[in-house]
Amino acid sequence: MKFRTRKDLRSEDTAAYWEKHRATIRGMFHPVTEALIDEARIGPGDAVLDVATGSGEPALSIAEVIQPAGLVVGIDPLPGMIAAAERAATDRHFSGNARFEVASADRVPFEADRFDAVVSRFGIMFFPSPVECVRELLRVLKPNRPIAFAVWGYLERNPFHHVLAHVVDRYFPRDPLPPDAPDPFRFAEPGKLLSVLNAAGAAQTSERLLQFNIEVPFAGEDFWALRLDM
């Protein structure tokens, strides 16, 4: 008899919500995915690592760019997310160009100099030890090849998060987080993520501000339901 742990159940529940809204979320964050592809100079035939891929993005969008001969590998610590990503790859006929594995950024199960590019969309903010994790990602990256991260800017300038947080915080105030605790806005301050990359040994580091609109194809009540699920 096989028992499921509480952690397994949370993984599956979380993945179910992201899988439910997969198409909407993919459209919402498409500008960020495009920016990562551009910054990482991803092209046909490349081998790419997508870290904290969740239910498969931006890995599956990258699969469109690297086909027919390239390979994107998405890793995530939650088995439920990886299972959802594998289903999506099969549905979109990317099984030959996209592979998914349960793994964390601090212990990547690949040999050194394996990938032409490494990307992570909204993942590094939650790494327990960002410097050590970036060092590990640089290990599997080929020499002189790019690594690109997307992080959120300041909460107050981000209505996608701020509007909901402003309402909820009025009734359920949050306790202040410890300094540098994992949080979506951990690297909002300009230069903070750069200092992590530099400490990890990355070369020729830079950052830029991406301003984009998040658009959803439904009304306010449905958007509220989407945000609660996320």
C-alpha positions as MATLAB code, in Angstrom:
seq = 'MKFRTRKDLRSEDTAAYWEKHRATIRGMFHPVTEALIDEARIGPGDAVLDVATGSGEPALSIAEVIQPAGLVVGIDPLPGMIAAAERAATDRHFSGNARFEVASADRVPFEADRFDAVVSRFGIMFFPSPVECVRELLRVLKPNRPIAFAVWGYLERNPFHHVLAHVVDRYFPRDPLPPDAPDPFRFAEPGKLLSVLNAAGAAQTSERLLQFNIEVPFAGEDFWALRLDM';
ca = [
       0.000    0.000    0.000;
       1.309    3.472   -0.910;
       0.627    6.441    1.364;
       0.774   10.068    0.309;
       2.311   12.584    2.661;
       0.868   16.001    3.475;
       3.619   17.561    1.375;
       2.622   15.424   -1.620;
      -0.992   16.517   -1.254;
      -0.035   20.197   -1.172;
       2.088   19.688   -4.277;
      -0.790   18.134   -6.177;
      -3.299   20.747   -5.018;
      -1.020   23.617   -6.018;
      -0.298   22.076   -9.407;
      -4.008   21.549  -10.073;
      -4.712   25.280   -9.763;
      -1.817   26.272  -12.016;
      -2.801   23.615  -14.539;
      -6.398   24.843  -14.462;
      -5.309   28.380  -15.411;
      -2.361   27.367  -17.595;
      -3.405   29.191  -20.775;
      -4.362   32.382  -18.934;
      -1.155   32.505  -16.888;
       0.933   31.804  -19.992;
      -0.640   34.824  -21.693;
      -0.321   37.052  -18.647;
       3.413   36.496  -18.315;
       4.237   36.105  -21.999;
       6.140   39.444  -22.113;
       8.379   38.207  -19.286;
       9.012   34.927  -21.098;
       9.909   36.790  -24.278;
      12.313   39.006  -22.343;
      14.041   35.964  -20.817;
      14.409   34.322  -24.224;
      15.913   37.529  -25.568;
      18.258   38.134  -22.618;
      19.470   34.516  -22.648;
      19.988   34.642  -26.439;
      18.067   31.397  -26.893;
      17.822   30.076  -30.438;
      17.173   26.922  -32.476;
      19.184   23.904  -31.359;
      20.084   25.254  -27.907;
      20.064   23.217  -24.706;
      18.284   25.284  -22.030;
      17.635   24.794  -18.307;
      14.464   26.351  -16.864;
      14.714   26.536  -13.069;
      11.563   26.524  -10.907;
       9.543   25.758  -14.016;
       6.336   25.138  -12.079;
       3.742   23.624  -14.387;
       6.002   24.085  -17.401;
       6.540   27.734  -18.205;
       8.577   29.295  -19.609;
      10.033   25.910  -20.656;
       7.229   25.086  -23.113;
       7.461   28.515  -24.740;
      11.213   27.996  -25.067;
      10.531   24.628  -26.703;
       8.863   26.496  -29.571;
      12.037   28.496  -30.144;
      14.634   25.718  -29.935;
      12.869   23.086  -32.039;
      13.436   20.853  -33.900;
      16.908   19.929  -32.589;
      17.093   21.746  -29.233;
      16.161   20.577  -25.742;
      14.761   22.451  -22.757;
      14.831   20.830  -19.328;
      12.532   22.196  -16.657;
      13.212   21.462  -12.996;
      11.022   22.094   -9.958;
      11.044   20.685   -6.410;
       7.302   19.843   -6.464;
       6.426   16.486   -8.085;
       2.878   17.641   -8.810;
       4.155   20.574  -10.844;
       6.477   18.324  -12.840;
       3.627   15.926  -13.589;
       1.504   18.856  -14.827;
       4.369   20.086  -17.009;
       4.811   16.638  -18.549;
       1.114   16.467  -19.406;
       1.307   19.880  -21.062;
       4.370   18.862  -23.082;
       2.521   15.798  -24.346;
      -0.603   17.805  -25.193;
       1.440   20.321  -27.185;
       3.600   17.647  -28.849;
       6.825   18.940  -27.314;
       7.872   15.672  -25.683;
      10.901   15.442  -27.977;
      12.085   18.949  -27.138;
      11.027   19.374  -23.500;
      11.871   17.228  -20.492;
      10.956   17.788  -16.841;
      12.577   16.535  -13.640;
      12.036   16.955   -9.912;
      15.063   18.883   -8.675;
      16.055   22.023   -6.777;
      18.359   24.851   -7.763;
      20.857   23.993   -5.063;
      21.455   20.495   -6.450;
      21.055   20.302  -10.223;
      21.340   16.711  -11.518;
      23.454   17.503  -14.585;
      27.102   17.516  -15.490;
      29.141   20.710  -15.737;
      28.955   22.836  -18.910;
      25.741   21.121  -20.026;
      23.512   24.038  -21.093;
      23.688   26.912  -23.575;
      21.408   29.031  -21.382;
      19.804   28.984  -17.933;
      16.632   30.922  -17.106;
      14.284   31.287  -14.154;
      11.025   33.223  -14.126;
       9.965   34.397  -10.651;
      11.938   31.641   -8.947;
      15.150   32.981   -7.424;
      13.231   35.089   -4.900;
      12.348   31.855   -3.089;
      15.750   30.153   -3.190;
      16.881   29.504    0.404;
      20.508   30.428   -0.386;
      20.537   32.441   -3.626;
      24.320   32.821   -3.933;
      24.952   29.092   -3.534;
      22.116   28.265   -5.929;
      23.419   30.623   -8.604;
      26.877   29.051   -8.265;
      25.290   25.654   -8.889;
      23.462   26.969  -11.954;
      26.640   28.526  -13.293;
      28.302   25.129  -12.913;
      25.975   23.517  -15.466;
      26.150   26.513  -17.830;
      28.655   26.466  -20.675;
      31.467   29.054  -20.443;
      30.580   32.543  -21.643;
      26.909   31.685  -22.024;
      24.033   33.691  -20.457;
      21.954   33.115  -17.362;
      18.796   35.221  -16.954;
      16.413   35.764  -14.039;
      13.090   37.596  -13.899;
      12.000   39.036  -10.532;
       9.236   41.366   -9.449;
       9.858   45.052   -8.859;
       8.441   47.026   -5.941;
       5.001   45.925   -4.711;
       3.619   49.475   -4.754;
       4.333   49.769   -8.493;
       2.762   46.406   -9.293;
      -1.062   46.583   -9.345;
      -1.333   42.866  -10.189;
      -0.110   42.141   -6.661;
      -0.692   45.432   -4.874;
      -4.447   45.823   -5.435;
      -5.244   42.462   -3.906;
      -2.668   42.796   -1.120;
      -3.965   46.268   -0.225;
      -7.496   44.938    0.305;
      -6.468   41.828    2.236;
      -3.959   43.665    4.452;
      -6.686   46.013    5.681;
      -8.383   43.085    7.413;
      -5.523   40.623    7.911;
      -2.306   42.595    8.483;
       0.827   40.577    7.816;
       3.713   40.360   10.230;
       6.913   41.966    8.929;
       9.224   39.474    7.255;
      12.784   38.952    8.480;
      15.443   40.652    6.336;
      16.079   38.771    3.086;
      13.331   36.205    3.749;
      11.960   34.358    0.697;
       9.267   36.605   -0.742;
       8.037   37.627   -4.236;
       9.594   41.102   -3.761;
      12.862   39.983   -2.212;
      14.894   41.451   -5.092;
      12.754   44.492   -5.885;
      15.508   46.877   -4.839;
      17.697   47.727   -7.861;
      21.130   46.162   -7.604;
      20.229   43.588   -4.958;
      19.991   40.677   -7.395;
      23.121   41.907   -9.172;
      25.026   41.642   -5.899;
      23.946   37.993   -5.617;
      25.081   37.239   -9.167;
      28.414   38.954   -8.606;
      28.990   37.110   -5.331;
      28.270   33.829   -7.100;
      30.927   34.546   -9.716;
      28.835   35.639  -12.698;
      30.603   37.929  -15.162;
      29.380   40.990  -17.065;
      26.191   41.265  -15.029;
      23.458   43.753  -15.835;
      19.814   44.401  -15.092;
      16.964   46.195  -16.806;
      13.434   47.190  -15.880;
      10.701   45.506  -17.925;
       7.380   47.320  -17.875;
       4.443   45.364  -19.275;
       0.682   45.053  -19.009;
      -0.957   41.956  -17.548;
      -4.123   41.216  -19.487;
      -6.761   38.577  -18.741;
      -9.750   37.677  -20.954;
     -12.456   37.861  -18.280;
     -14.195   40.126  -15.793;
     -13.305   41.149  -12.259;
     -15.012   38.306  -10.381;
     -13.244   35.672  -12.463;
      -9.944   37.498  -12.039;
     -10.455   37.456   -8.268;
     -10.970   33.697   -8.427;
      -7.798   33.324  -10.498;
      -5.728   35.322   -7.998;
      -7.072   33.311   -5.079;
      -6.156   30.073   -6.858;
      -2.662   31.349   -7.619;
];
